[in-house]
Amino acid sequence: LICNPSGFFSFLSLGEAKNLPTYPGPNKMRDCYCTVNLDQEEVFRTKIVEKSLCPFYGEDFYCEIPRTFRHLSFYIFDRDVFRRDSIIGKVAIQKEDLQKYHNRDTWFQLQHVDADSEVQGKVHLELRLSEVITDTGVICHKLATRVLECQGLPIVNGQCDPYATVTLAGPSRQTKVKKKTNNPHFDEVFYFEVTRPSSYNKKSHFDIEDVDEVDKMEIRVDLWNASNLKFGDEFLGELRLPLKFLRQSSSYEAWYFLQPRDNGNKSLKPDDLGSLRLNVVYTEDHVFSSDYYSPLRDLLLKSADVEPVSASAAHILGEVCREKQEAAIPLVRLFLHYGRIVPFISAIANAEVKRTQDPNTIFRGNSLTSKCIDETMKLAGMHYLQVTLKPIIDEICQVHKPCEIDPVKLKDGENLENNRENLRQYVDRIFTVITKSGVSCPTVMCDIFFSLRESAAKRFQGDLDVRYTAVSSFIFLRFFAPAILSPNLFQLTPHHPDPQISRTLTLISKTIQTLGSLSKSKSANFKESYMATFYDYFNEQKYADAVKNFLDLISSSGRRDHKSIEQPILLKEGFMIKRAQGRKRFGMKNFKKRWFRLTNHEFTYQKSKGDHPLCSIPIENILAVERLEEESFKMKNMFQVIQPERRVLYIQANNCVEAKDWIDILTKVSQCNKKRLTVYHPSAYLNGHWLCCKATADNTPGCTPCTGGLPANIQLDIDGDRETERIYSLFNLYMPKLEKMQEACGSKSVYDGPEEEEYSTFIIDDPKETYKTLKLIIEGVGTLDQEHAQYKRDKFKKTKYGSQEHPIGDKSFQTYIRQQSEISAHSI
């Protein structure tokens, strides 16, 4: 059995901090921000909340974790008047503890941060205890300690020049300093005399006194960063090993996790630093090869064709999950991946419309249909939002025009009429860009809207407006209005807007939502009198006509192909470090910070955001995008964009998550280029040769096969097997409910009387068909259960504790070993 690499997903909601220590100045307040770190590598940063000791962040961060890690850490920083950042405290959650806090708000006490606690990385050691017979014929014992290498050491103040000291109850020995690397190879051996020479004793290698002496000894390895600062070298981590375990084996070699010193600064109480509220959702999936999922996947994909649809596997998942959203996310991604999303949503929407009694409540609940359409719009419509709303949202955030229209909330010096006019102009402009954007609406959304329109019109033939309200309840109420209200959740802004901008966006969102709803009495929609007064500006027929024309266009089946008038779509942008490509033979090839911008037409960089591009690479000229080995420039998170004539642009991203994002999206957008390379050089061309293959000609073809296989569609990057694994995990989690649903089917089939209360939570239109599907689901989940159990048993047998993958000190692996031992004992 071959298992694909596991998927690690993390969704983080950073709530707020409270009771931070006061600033030692007259105002006592702080300007604070929070960072999210994998070990000590920063992958996300919140906005700065000014002048507060209880800052509210309210920011969400979702990422696929691209590497192994020991701790998920959160640091609170204070920015002072000189724009220097100092750490207030941190929360560090061990990987194996993440499940304890899964999907629930938790307050964590902030811990003190110092060199003794900031430890990461691992060290590879070999120990050998041997007897040495001296010239006089007496015996002594010597210990050889070989420090081979380290991996993943922290980078301190932008650099890492590590060395190790080795101590055995006496003067220490020191390795050479390895410059500019956090993965140093030392391969140095140190010898220690463990026991004094004594008369040779044939009965034992040690006399009684010597055994006691050896048992009390320990070897200590300390890692340090060689610093040029006057404060001395920085501590990176240590390892303490008692020698008594060498009595069983005279030679021992293993990887170890470095540990913090146990004599760190403990003077501060935990509650002295305040606390941080977090909600962490962490998912770890072990994904098998595709054929293992065929039975369950096929059962799910035919859900659209099952009559009635409530008897289908996908609908049943929505019935048993605690939250409809849980089921909607993997279902939508799976159906999108296999091109079956439109028939599936059409089937469940049609069933929901048939159950709806009042046309005014159509699609207003949090049903499986609503959640699936929301998720589809979020995935397929993200770039549509970027094109439509981002320019004007950016302007609102930058210009800061006052738009408060509540007389009670007006600030000193503000004029109510001016504010109303500012707000009216913004609403007018946003309304216009939305209603003129119909031709850019993604095809999959239009096909779904066409289906909703037809179902609603057929069900409520006497209501002529229902064909519009069925569509507007999604496109306005659940797509455009939420994106305006919280632009950061839709990737329109990097952070939550400040309070003034947030208030402006709230007022715009309310008005746009009402304009799009086409309700008969507009003023009744507003609880606030000032909103009803403001809405009088828009009580003209032209607004209702524009909405209907827009809804007609996006829900018609034969609309124009938007690709024929395709505009550049901004896919990603941000600061990164690039190495000059050296067009001139003797030109400087130094590293510079640049603002990079990627659209579906070109990849450019400029000095700062908004400047004229210094370099533009057409998408068709991107022949490969690959990672660059760290050893090339002694820098992490680097990748290369390879162009015609073997020209290579070397780029360093800010962290591992960002590097993966850039590589993925650049690869996807250039996947269909005709001249894509099949081989590349994983290292750089330096000092007259390629570091990887040592070839001297700079135009030598690559020495390593290119990675590939990513879908060409730049909007959707979905792994069907991973989504099926997610659905299997959900079915497994809710197995008691599946069994309860089976009982309900049996009860309904045999006894056709009043419904038993405990079964009434399930929608069961056809008990026999539903029972058949449930039986297949339970069988499919059981088979996958057995495969997972066998995989874990095989892995347990093959895995060596102390290997590079599972160093000694890996608590998650120790927990895994204990669980497997308990399972084995139970089965015996």
C-alpha positions in Angstrom: 0.0 0.0 0.0 1.4 3.4 -1.0 0.1 6.4 0.8 0.3 9.8 -0.8 1.9 12.6 1.3 -0.4 13.5 4.1 -2.4 16.7 3.9 -2.1 19.2 6.8 -4.6 22.0 6.8 -4.9 24.7 9.4 -7.6 27.3 9.8 -6.9 29.9 12.4 -9.2 32.6 13.9 -7.2 35.2 15.9 -9.7 36.7 18.2 -8.3 39.1 20.8 -5.7 39.6 23.5 -6.5 41.0 27.0 -4.6 42.3 30.0 -1.3 42.9 28.2 1.3 44.5 30.5 1.3 48.3 30.4 3.9 50.2 28.4 6.5 51.8 30.7 5.7 55.3 29.6 3.2 58.0 30.4 0.3 56.8 28.3 0.8 53.1 29.2 -1.0 51.9 26.0 0.6 49.7 23.3 0.4 49.3 19.5 0.2 45.6 19.1 0.1 43.0 16.3 0.1 39.2 16.4 2.0 36.8 14.1 1.4 33.1 13.3 4.5 30.9 13.1 5.3 27.4 12.2 8.0 26.8 14.9 9.7 30.2 14.5 9.0 30.9 10.8 6.4 33.6 10.5 3.6 32.8 8.0 1.0 35.4 8.8 0.7 38.8 10.5 -2.3 40.7 11.7 -2.9 44.4 11.4 -1.6 46.7 14.2 -4.2 47.6 16.8 -3.2 51.0 18.2 -3.3 52.3 21.8 -4.8 49.3 23.5 -3.9 46.7 26.2 -6.9 44.5 25.0 -6.5 44.6 21.2 -9.2 42.9 19.1 -7.9 41.4 15.9 -10.8 39.3 14.5 -8.7 37.9 11.6 -8.8 34.5 10.0 -6.0 32.7 8.3 -6.2 29.5 6.3 -3.3 27.6 4.9 -2.1 24.2 3.7 1.0 23.5 5.8 3.8 22.6 3.4 6.3 21.0 5.8 6.6 19.2 9.2 6.6 21.3 12.3 6.8 20.9 16.1 4.9 23.9 17.4 2.2 26.2 16.0 3.2 29.5 17.7 1.6 32.9 18.1 3.7 36.0 19.1 2.3 39.3 20.3 4.6 42.2 19.3 4.6 45.8 20.4 5.6 48.6 18.0 7.0 51.6 19.8 7.4 55.2 18.6 10.7 54.4 16.9 8.9 51.6 14.9 11.0 49.0 16.7 9.2 45.7 17.5 9.6 44.0 20.8 8.0 40.7 21.8 5.5 40.8 24.7 4.8 37.1 24.8 3.9 34.0 22.9 1.5 31.0 22.8 3.1 27.8 21.5 0.9 24.8 20.9 2.6 21.4 20.3 1.5 19.7 17.1 0.2 16.7 19.1 -2.0 19.0 21.3 -3.8 20.7 18.4 -6.7 18.2 18.5 -7.4 19.2 22.1 -8.4 22.7 21.0 -9.9 21.8 17.6 -12.6 24.2 16.5 -13.3 25.8 19.8 -12.5 29.3 21.2 -9.8 29.0 23.8 -8.0 31.6 26.0 -4.2 30.9 26.2 -1.9 32.5 28.8 1.0 34.3 27.1 4.4 32.9 28.0 7.7 34.7 28.4 10.0 34.5 25.4 13.8 34.2 25.8 16.7 32.3 24.2 16.1 29.3 26.5 12.6 28.8 25.2 13.1 29.6 21.5 14.4 26.2 20.4 13.8 24.3 17.1 15.7 21.9 14.9 17.3 18.5 15.4 20.9 17.1 15.7 22.4 13.8 14.4 24.8 12.1 16.9 26.8 9.0 17.1 28.2 7.8 20.4 30.7 5.0 20.9 32.0 3.7 24.3 35.2 1.6 23.9 37.9 0.0 26.1 41.4 1.2 25.6 44.3 -0.9 27.0 47.3 1.3 27.8 51.0 0.4 27.2 51.2 -0.7 30.9 48.4 -3.3 30.3 45.7 -1.4 32.3 42.3 -0.6 30.9 40.3 2.6 30.7 37.1 3.6 28.9 36.8 6.3 26.3 33.8 7.9 24.7 33.8 9.0 21.1 31.1 11.6 20.3 30.5 12.4 16.7 28.4 15.4 15.8 27.3 14.7 12.2 24.8 17.4 11.3 21.9 19.5 12.3 18.6 20.5 10.5 16.1 23.3 10.9 18.0 25.5 13.3 16.4 28.9 13.9 17.6 32.0 12.1 18.5 34.6 14.6 18.5 38.3 13.6 18.5 37.3 9.9 21.5 35.0 10.1 22.6 31.5 11.4 26.3 30.7 11.9 26.0 27.6 14.1 28.6 25.6 16.0 28.2 22.9 18.6 29.9 22.4 22.0 30.2 18.9 23.5 30.7 18.5 27.2 31.3 15.5 29.5 31.7 16.5 33.2 34.6 18.8 32.4 36.0 21.1 29.8 33.9 21.3 26.6 35.0 20.6 23.0 33.8 22.8 20.2 33.1 22.2 16.5 34.0 24.6 13.8 31.5 27.4 13.0 29.5 26.8 9.8 28.7 30.1 8.2 25.3 31.1 6.8 23.4 27.9 7.1 20.7 26.5 9.4 21.4 22.9 8.2 25.1 22.6 9.1 27.2 19.5 8.4 29.9 19.1 11.0 31.0 15.5 11.0 33.5 16.1 13.8 34.5 13.5 16.5 35.5 14.3 20.1 37.1 11.8 22.5 36.5 11.8 26.3 38.1 9.7 29.0 35.2 8.2 30.9 37.0 6.1 33.6 40.4 6.3 35.1 42.8 3.4 34.1 42.4 0.5 36.5 43.6 -3.1 36.7 42.0 -5.3 34.1 39.0 -7.3 35.4 38.1 -10.3 33.3 34.7 -10.7 35.0 33.3 -7.4 33.9 34.2 -4.4 31.6 33.6 -2.1 34.6 34.4 -2.6 38.3 31.6 -1.6 40.6 32.9 1.9 41.2 33.3 2.5 37.5 29.7 1.4 36.7 28.3 3.9 39.2 30.6 6.6 37.8 29.4 6.0 34.2 25.8 5.9 35.2 26.0 9.3 36.8 27.6 10.9 33.7 25.9 12.6 30.9 27.1 14.0 27.5 25.8 17.5 26.7 25.6 19.0 23.2 24.8 22.7 23.0 24.2 24.5 19.7 25.1 28.2 19.4 24.9 30.9 16.8 28.3 32.7 16.4 27.3 36.4 16.8 29.3 39.5 16.1 27.4 41.4 18.8 28.9 42.4 22.1 26.3 40.4 24.0 27.9 37.1 23.0 26.7 34.1 21.1 23.0 33.1 21.0 21.8 29.8 22.5 20.0 27.6 19.9 19.2 24.5 21.9 20.8 21.6 23.8 20.7 17.9 24.3 21.5 15.9 27.5 22.1 12.2 27.2 22.9 9.9 30.2 25.7 7.4 29.5 24.1 4.5 31.3 22.1 3.5 28.2 25.5 2.8 26.5 26.0 -0.2 28.8 23.5 -2.1 26.7 25.1 -1.2 23.5 28.6 0.3 23.2 27.6 2.2 20.0 24.6 4.3 19.4 23.5 6.6 16.5 20.3 8.6 16.2 18.6 11.9 15.5 17.4 14.0 18.5 15.2 17.0 18.8 17.0 19.9 20.4 15.5 20.9 23.8 15.3 24.3 25.7 17.5 24.8 28.7 15.8 24.0 31.9 17.4 27.0 33.7 15.6 29.7 31.7 14.2 32.9 33.1 11.3 31.8 35.3 10.8 35.1 37.1 7.6 36.2 35.4 4.3 34.6 36.4 2.3 33.3 33.4 -0.6 35.8 34.0 1.8 38.8 34.1 1.7 38.9 30.3 -2.0 38.7 29.5 -3.8 36.1 27.3 -4.8 35.5 23.7 -8.0 34.0 22.4 -7.7 31.6 19.5 -9.8 29.1 17.5 -7.6 26.6 15.7 -9.1 24.1 13.2 -6.4 21.5 12.3 -7.0 18.7 9.9 -4.5 15.9 9.1 -5.5 13.6 6.3 -3.6 10.4 5.1 -4.5 10.1 1.5 -4.3 6.8 -0.4 -3.9 6.3 -4.1 -7.0 7.0 -6.2 -8.2 3.4 -6.7 -8.9 2.9 -3.0 -11.6 5.6 -3.1 -13.4 4.4 -6.2 -16.4 2.8 -4.5 -17.1 5.7 -2.2 -16.3 8.4 -4.8 -18.5 6.7 -7.5 -21.4 6.5 -5.0 -21.0 10.2 -4.2 -20.7 11.4 -7.8 -23.9 9.7 -8.9 -25.9 11.6 -6.2 -27.3 14.0 -8.8 -29.0 11.0 -10.7 -30.5 9.3 -7.6 -34.3 9.6 -7.3 -35.2 11.1 -4.9 -32.0 13.1 -4.3 -32.6 12.8 -0.5 -31.6 9.1 -0.9 -28.2 10.0 -2.3 -24.9 9.7 -0.5 -24.1 13.4 -0.8 -27.5 14.4 0.6 -27.1 11.9 3.5 -23.7 13.4 4.4 -25.5 16.8 4.8 -28.1 15.1 7.0 -25.7 13.5 9.4 -23.1 16.3 9.8 -23.5 18.6 12.8 -23.0 21.7 10.5 -24.1 21.8 6.9 -20.9 23.7 6.1 -18.8 20.6 7.2 -20.4 18.6 4.4 -20.7 21.4 1.8 -16.9 22.2 1.6 -15.6 18.7 0.5 -18.7 17.9 -1.5 -18.5 21.1 -3.6 -14.7 20.6 -4.2 -15.2 17.0 -5.2 -18.1 17.8 -7.6 -16.2 20.7 -9.1 -13.2 18.6 -9.7 -15.2 16.0 -11.6 -17.4 18.6 -13.4 -20.6 17.4 -11.7 -21.4 20.4 -9.5 -24.2 21.9 -11.6 -26.4 18.8 -11.9 -25.8 18.0 -8.1 -26.8 21.6 -7.0 -29.7 21.6 -9.5 -31.0 18.3 -7.9 -30.8 19.4 -4.3 -32.1 22.9 -5.1 -35.1 21.5 -6.9 -35.9 19.2 -4.0 -35.6 22.2 -1.6 -37.9 24.4 -3.7 -40.5 21.6 -3.7 -40.5 21.6 0.1 -40.8 25.5 0.3 -44.3 26.8 0.9 -43.7 30.6 0.7 -41.9 32.2 -2.2 -40.7 35.0 0.1 -38.6 32.4 2.1 -37.0 30.7 -0.9 -33.3 29.8 -0.2 -33.2 31.9 3.0 -32.3 29.0 5.4 -28.8 27.5 6.1 -29.6 24.4 4.1 -27.2 22.1 2.3 -28.2 23.8 -1.0 -27.4 27.3 0.4 -24.1 26.2 1.8 -23.1 24.4 -1.4 -23.9 27.4 -3.6 -22.0 29.7 -1.1 -19.0 27.5 -1.3 -19.2 27.2 -5.1 -19.4 31.0 -5.5 -16.4 31.4 -3.1 -14.3 29.0 -5.1 -15.4 29.9 -8.7 -16.1 33.6 -8.1 -13.1 34.8 -6.2 -11.4 36.3 -9.3 -14.8 37.7 -10.4 -14.9 39.6 -7.1 -11.3 40.8 -7.6 -12.1 42.3 -11.0 -15.5 43.8 -10.0 -15.0 45.1 -6.5 -11.3 45.3 -5.6 -10.5 48.7 -7.3 -13.2 50.6 -5.6 -12.7 48.8 -2.2 -9.0 49.8 -2.4 -10.0 53.4 -3.1 -12.4 53.5 -0.1 -9.6 52.1 2.2 -7.0 54.6 0.9 -9.1 57.9 0.6 -10.9 57.7 4.0 -13.9 59.8 3.0 -16.3 60.4 6.0 -19.6 58.5 5.2 -21.4 58.3 8.6 -25.1 59.2 8.1 -26.3 58.4 11.7 -26.7 61.9 13.3 -25.9 60.4 16.7 -22.5 59.1 15.5 -21.3 62.2 13.6 -17.8 63.4 14.6 -17.1 67.0 15.4 -16.6 69.0 12.2 -18.5 66.5 9.9 -21.4 67.6 7.8 -24.3 65.2 7.5 -25.2 66.2 3.9 -21.6 65.9 2.7 -21.4 62.4 4.3 -24.6 61.3 2.6 -23.3 62.5 -0.7 -20.0 60.7 -0.2 -21.9 57.5 0.7 -24.3 57.9 -2.2 -21.5 58.2 -4.7 -19.8 55.0 -3.4 -23.1 53.1 -3.5 -23.8 54.3 -7.0 -20.4 53.3 -8.3 -20.4 49.9 -6.7 -24.0 49.2 -7.9 -23.0 50.2 -11.4 -19.9 48.0 -11.5 -21.9 45.0 -10.2 -24.8 45.4 -12.6 -22.4 45.9 -15.6 -20.4 42.9 -14.7 -22.8 40.2 -15.9 -20.7 39.1 -18.8 -17.8 38.4 -16.5 -19.8 36.2 -14.1 -18.1 32.7 -14.2 -19.9 30.1 -16.3 -20.5 27.6 -13.5 -22.3 30.2 -11.4 -24.5 31.2 -14.4 -25.4 27.6 -15.0 -26.4 27.2 -11.3 -28.5 30.4 -11.4 -30.3 29.3 -14.5 -31.3 26.1 -12.7 -32.5 28.0 -9.6 -34.5 30.4 -11.8 -36.2 27.5 -13.6 -37.1 25.6 -10.5 -38.5 28.6 -8.7 -40.6 29.8 -11.7 -42.0 26.3 -12.1 -42.9 25.9 -8.4 -44.4 29.4 -7.9 -46.0 30.2 -11.3 -48.2 32.9 -9.9 -45.3 35.0 -8.6 -43.5 36.7 -11.5 -40.7 38.1 -9.3 -39.6 34.7 -7.8 -37.4 34.0 -10.8 -35.4 37.1 -9.8 -35.4 36.7 -6.0 -34.3 33.0 -6.2 -31.0 34.3 -7.9 -30.6 37.6 -6.1 -30.8 35.8 -2.7 -27.4 34.4 -3.6 -25.6 36.8 -5.9 -26.5 39.9 -3.8 -27.3 38.7 -0.3 -24.6 35.9 -0.1 -21.9 37.0 -2.5 -21.5 40.7 -3.2 -22.9 42.1 0.1 -20.7 39.9 2.4 -17.7 40.6 0.2 -18.2 44.4 0.7 -18.9 44.0 4.4 -15.8 41.8 5.1 -13.4 42.3 2.1 -10.5 40.5 4.0 -12.5 37.2 4.0 -12.7 37.3 0.2 -9.1 38.3 -0.3 -10.0 41.8 -1.4 -8.0 43.4 1.4 -5.1 41.9 3.4 -6.6 42.8 6.8 -9.8 43.8 8.5 -10.4 47.5 7.6 -10.1 50.1 10.4 -13.3 51.0 12.3 -14.2 54.1 10.1 -13.7 52.2 6.8 -15.6 49.2 8.3 -18.5 51.4 9.1 -18.5 52.9 5.5 -18.5 49.4 4.1 -21.3 48.2 6.4 -23.5 51.1 5.2 -22.7 50.3 1.5 -23.3 46.6 2.0 -26.7 47.2 3.6 -27.8 49.5 0.7 -26.5 47.1 -2.0 -28.2 44.2 -0.3 -31.6 46.0 -0.3 -31.2 47.2 -3.9 -30.6 43.6 -5.0 -33.4 42.1 -3.0 -36.2 43.7 -5.2 -38.5 43.7 -2.2 -41.8 45.6 -2.6 -41.4 48.1 0.3 -37.7 49.1 0.6 -38.0 51.4 3.6 -39.5 48.6 5.7 -36.2 46.7 5.3 -34.4 49.2 7.5 -34.8 49.4 11.3 -32.9 52.7 11.3 -34.7 55.8 10.2 -31.5 57.4 8.8 -31.1 54.4 6.5 -34.7 54.6 5.2 -34.1 58.4 4.6 -30.8 57.6 2.7 -32.5 55.0 0.6 -34.9 57.6 -0.9 -32.0 58.4 -3.2 -32.4 55.0 -4.9 -36.2 54.7 -5.0 -36.2 55.0 -8.8 -37.3 52.4 -11.3 -34.0 52.5 -13.1 -32.3 50.7 -10.2 -34.8 47.9 -10.2 -34.5 47.6 -14.0 -30.7 47.4 -13.8 -30.9 44.6 -11.2 -33.4 42.6 -13.3 -31.3 43.0 -16.5 -28.2 41.9 -14.6 -30.1 38.9 -13.1 -31.5 38.0 -16.5 -28.0 38.0 -18.0 -26.3 35.8 -15.3 -29.1 33.3 -15.2 -29.6 32.8 -19.0 -28.4 29.6 -20.6 -27.2 31.1 -23.9 -25.1 34.1 -22.8 -22.0 35.4 -24.6 -18.7 33.8 -23.9 -16.9 36.1 -21.5 -13.5 34.8 -22.6 -13.7 36.7 -25.9 -13.5 40.0 -24.0 -11.2 38.7 -21.2 -9.6 41.4 -19.0 -6.4 40.8 -17.0 -7.2 39.2 -13.7 -5.0 39.9 -10.7 -4.1 36.6 -9.2 -1.5 37.4 -6.6 0.8 40.3 -5.5 3.2 41.1 -2.8 6.8 41.9 -1.8 9.6 39.3 -2.4 13.4 39.3 -2.8 14.7 38.8 -6.3 18.2 38.2 -7.5 19.3 40.2 -10.5 19.4 38.2 -13.7 22.7 39.7 -14.9 21.9 40.6 -18.4 25.3 42.2 -18.7 28.2 39.9 -18.4 29.9 41.8 -15.5 26.6 43.2 -14.0 26.0 43.0 -10.3 23.8 40.0 -9.3 22.7 41.2 -5.9 19.4 40.7 -4.1 16.7 43.4 -4.0 13.2 43.7 -2.5 10.6 44.2 -5.2 6.8 44.3 -5.5 5.7 41.3 -7.6 2.4 41.2 -9.4 0.8 38.2 -11.3 -2.1 38.4 -13.7 -3.4 35.8 -16.1 -1.5 37.8 -18.8 2.0 38.6 -17.2 4.3 38.3 -14.2 5.9 41.6 -13.3 7.9 43.3 -10.6 8.5 46.9 -9.7 10.2 48.9 -6.9 7.0 49.6 -5.0 3.3 49.0 -5.4 1.9 51.1 -8.2 5.3 52.0 -9.8 6.1 51.3 -13.5 7.2 47.7 -13.9 11.0 47.2 -14.1 10.5 43.7 -15.7 7.6 42.0 -17.4 7.5 38.3 -18.2 4.5 37.3 -20.4 2.8 34.1 -19.1 3.7 32.2 -22.3 7.4 32.8 -21.6 7.3 30.9 -18.3 8.8 27.5 -19.1 9.0 26.1 -15.6 8.6 27.2 -12.0 10.5 25.1 -9.5 12.0 25.3 -6.0 15.7 26.2 -5.6 17.9 24.2 -3.3 18.9 26.2 -0.1 22.6 25.5 -0.6 22.6 27.7 -3.8 22.6 31.0 -1.9 22.3 29.7 1.7 18.7 31.1 1.7 15.4 29.5 2.5 12.1 29.6 0.6 13.6 30.3 -2.8 12.2 29.3 -6.2 13.1 30.0 -9.8 11.1 31.1 -12.8 12.8 29.7 -15.9 12.4 31.7 -19.2 13.5 31.2 -22.9 17.3 30.9 -23.5 17.7 29.4 -20.1 17.3 32.8 -18.3 16.4 32.2 -14.7 14.8 34.6 -12.2 15.7 33.6 -8.6 13.1 34.7 -6.0 12.9 34.4 -2.2 9.4 34.4 -0.7 8.8 35.6 2.9 8.0 32.1 4.3 7.3 28.5 3.4 3.5 29.0 3.0 3.9 32.0 0.7 6.6 30.2 -1.4 4.2 27.3 -2.0 1.4 29.6 -2.9 3.5 31.5 -5.5 5.0 28.2 -7.0 1.5 26.7 -7.2 -0.2 29.6 -8.9 2.7 30.4 -11.3 2.7 26.7 -12.3 -1.0 26.6 -12.8 -1.2 29.7 -14.9 1.6 28.5 -17.2 0.7 24.9 -17.2 -0.6 24.9 -20.8 2.4 26.7 -22.3 3.6 24.8 -25.4 7.3 25.1 -24.7 7.3 24.0 -21.0 10.5 22.3 -19.9 10.7 18.6 -18.9 14.0 19.0 -17.0 15.6 21.7 -14.9 18.6 22.5 -12.6 17.5 22.4 -8.9 20.6 24.5 -8.0 22.0 27.8 -9.3 24.7 28.4 -11.9 27.5 30.0 -9.8 31.3 30.4 -10.3 31.3 28.9 -13.7 29.2 25.7 -13.1 25.8 24.3 -12.1 26.0 23.4 -8.4 23.7 20.4 -8.9 25.4 18.5 -11.8 28.7 20.4 -12.0 28.2 21.1 -15.8 30.2 24.1 -16.8 28.1 25.5 -19.8 25.3 27.8 -18.6 23.0 26.5 -21.4 23.3 22.8 -20.4 19.9 21.1 -20.3 18.5 20.4 -16.8 19.6 17.4 -14.8 16.3 16.8 -12.9 12.8 16.1 -14.1 10.4 19.0 -13.7 7.5 18.7 -11.2 4.1 19.0 -12.8 0.7 17.6 -13.1 -1.1 20.6 -11.7 -4.4 21.5 -13.4 -4.4 24.3 -15.9 -7.4 25.9 -14.4 -6.0 28.8 -12.4 -9.2 29.2 -10.3 -9.5 25.7 -8.9 -6.7 23.5 -7.6 -8.5 20.5 -6.1 -7.3 17.0 -5.2 -10.3 14.7 -5.7 -8.7 11.9 -3.6 -8.1 14.3 -0.7 -11.7 15.5 -0.7 -13.0 11.9 -0.8 -10.7 11.1 2.2 -12.3 14.1 4.0 -15.8 12.8 3.3 -14.8 9.4 4.5 -13.5 11.0 7.7 -16.8 12.8 8.2 -18.9 9.6 7.6 -16.6 7.8 10.1 -17.1 10.6 12.7 -20.8 10.5 12.4 -21.2 6.7 12.1 -23.7 6.6 15.0 -26.0 9.0 13.1 -25.7 6.9 10.0 -26.8 3.8 12.0 -29.6 5.9 13.6 -30.7 6.9 10.1 -30.8 3.2 9.1 -33.1 2.5 12.0 -35.3 5.4 10.9 -35.6 3.9 7.4 -36.6 0.6 8.8 -39.1 2.2 11.1 -40.7 4.2 8.3 -40.8 1.2 5.9 -42.5 -1.2 8.4 -44.6 1.2 10.5 -46.4 3.8 8.5 -47.8 5.6 11.5 -46.8 8.9 13.2 -43.1 9.5 13.0 -41.0 8.7 16.0 -39.5 11.9 17.4 -35.9 10.6 17.6 -36.0 10.0 13.8 -37.8 13.2 12.8 -34.5 15.1 12.3 -33.7 13.3 9.0 -35.3 14.0 5.6 -36.2 10.5 4.3 -38.5 10.7 1.3 -37.9 7.1 0.2 -37.0 4.7 3.1 -36.0 1.7 0.9 -33.7 3.7 -1.5 -32.2 5.6 1.4 -31.5 2.3 3.3 -29.7 0.9 0.2 -27.5 3.9 0.0 -26.7 3.9 3.7 -25.7 0.2 3.5 -23.3 1.0 0.7 -21.9 4.0 2.6 -21.3 2.0 5.7 -19.6 -0.8 3.7 -17.4 1.7 1.9 -16.4 3.4 5.1 -15.7 0.1 6.7 -13.4 -1.0 3.9 -11.4 2.3 4.1 -11.3 1.9 7.8 -9.5 -1.4 7.4 -7.1 0.0 4.9 -6.2 2.9 7.3 -5.7 0.4 10.2 -3.4 -1.8 8.0 -1.4 1.2 6.8 -0.9 2.3 10.5 0.2 -1.2 11.5 2.7 -1.4 8.6 4.0 2.1 9.3 4.4 1.2 13.0 6.5 -1.9 12.1 8.7 0.0 9.6 9.3 3.3 11.5 12.4 3.6 13.6 12.3 5.9 16.6 15.5 8.0 16.4 15.4 8.2 12.6 15.6 11.6 10.7 11.8 11.5 10.3 11.1 10.7 13.9 13.9 12.0 16.1 14.1 11.1 19.8 12.0 13.6 21.6 9.2 13.5 19.0 6.2 13.5 21.5 3.7 13.0 18.7 5.5 9.8 17.7 5.7 8.6 21.3 2.0 9.1 21.6 1.5 7.2 18.3 3.7 4.3 19.6 1.7 4.1 22.8 -1.7 4.1 20.9 -0.4 1.3 18.6 0.9 -0.7 21.5 -2.5 -0.4 23.2 -4.3 -1.4 20.0 -2.0 -4.5 19.6 -2.5 -5.5 23.3 -6.3 -5.1 22.9 -6.4 -7.2 19.7 -4.3 -10.0 21.4 
